[in-house]
């Protein structure tokens, strides 16, 4: 995953998160804005 300062058009799907390490997931969640996480979770399939 690119450093946060680099903008990309790539999207990851929730299924892709299972392929990441716990440390990578922690980094992603820490760097997300709360509103963006809420919007993403609304669209997730259960």
N, C-alpha and C positions, 0 to 999 in steps of 0.2 A: 504494500500500500504506500502511495507517495506521501511525503511529509505534508502536514496540514497546510503549509503556506502555498503548496502547489495546487492550483485548481485543475480538475479534470472533469470530463463529461461521463466518466465511467460510473455505473451504478452497480451496487451489489444487491443481490437478492437475499432474503432471510435464509434461504436454503444454503447459501454460500457461507453463512456464519458458522455452520457446523464444521467447516473445513479449517477454521482459524483456531489458533491457540488461545488459551484463556487470556494470556497477556495481551494479544492483539485485540480481543473483544473488549477488554478493560480500557485499552487506549481509545478505541472507537467510541465507546459509550462516554468516556470522560470528555472527549473532544466535541461531542454533539451538543447542540443547544437543546434544551429541554423541549421547546416547542416543536423542533424538527423531529425529535424522537417520538413525541406524541402523535404527530401526523403520520410518521412511518408505521407506527404500531397500529393505528386505525385501519390502515390498508392491508395489514398482514392477515394471511389466512390462518385459522386456528388448527 
